[in-house]
Amino acid sequence: MLLADGRDGRKATVDPKLLELLACPLTKGPLTWDPERSELISRVAKLAYPVRDGIPIMLPSEARPISPEDMLPPQPRLGGPS
């Protein structure tokens, strides 16, 4: 089940089983979930497919091109406890 970032402020999540079933429509390759942007990422196609109201929009025309920086894993935060 996909859950979009709602108006109640909850973070979006994606069901890992559904993520296994979804594939990039262009490359037929795997997708990864970006919870910060509520997007499904195709690293091979270098596209980010939006998820709106819990529905993945798997149209290349709706996808956002991603830069090499977008494809890097998030860097761990440095510093002490807050």
Secondary structure, DSSP 4 states (H G I P E B T S, - for coil): -EE---TT-PPPEE-HHHHHH---TTT----EEETTTTEEEETTTTEEEEEETTEE---GGGPEE--TTTTSPPPPPPS---
